[in-house]
């Protein structure tokens, strides 16, 4: 059974840090990524890691501040979020895909499995 479960969200002040966790199990995944959705906005790409090669991609808005990593033994992907800004406030979703569709890794349709989301709120 495929399971994708996020955790680690919360309320932090600008400049603070959070670490999100994504427990992704039930498949050998091709890619696991993070997306976020702010109120009134479309869901957008944040970061992704390819399981086999460890290739990593970040959205320009988080590059240099966020770090995506994995723990293979725990089937867990992490998103370390540093230097948080109020504009980072959103529900953060973990997503996974088990095949290479040829679609861009920053596209929602690439991903087959989604978690329920975890709220990150950054105050000024």
C-alpha positions, 0 to 999 in steps of 0.5 A, a space after each residue: 500500500 502506497 503511503 505518503 505522509 508529511 509532518 513537521 509544519 508549524 508556526 515560526 518567525 521570519 528567519 527561523 527554520 523548520 524541517 519537514 518530513 515525508 514518509 513515502 512507502 509502498 513503492 520504489 519511487 522514481 522521484 519524491 518532491 515538495 510542493 506548496 500552496 498559499 491561500 488563493 494561489 496555485 500549488 507550486 513546485 518547491 524541490 524534488 529529489 530523484 531517488 536513484 541518482 540523487 539529482 536535486 532541483 529547487 525552485 528559484 524562490 527557495 534555492 540557497 535556503 531550503 535543502 532536500 535530502 533523503 534517508 533511504 533506510 527510513 524511506 523518508 525525504 526531508 525538507 530543511 527550511 532555513 531563513 524562512 520568509 513570510 512568503 513561504 507561508 503555505 500548506 506543504 505537500 509531499 508528492 511521489 512518482 513511481 515511473 519516469 513519464 518524461 514530464 518535468 519534475 516541477 509539474 504537478 501532473 508528474 506525481 502520482 501520490 500525494 500527502 495530505 499536507 502540513 501547514 507552515 506559517 511564517 510570521 513577520 
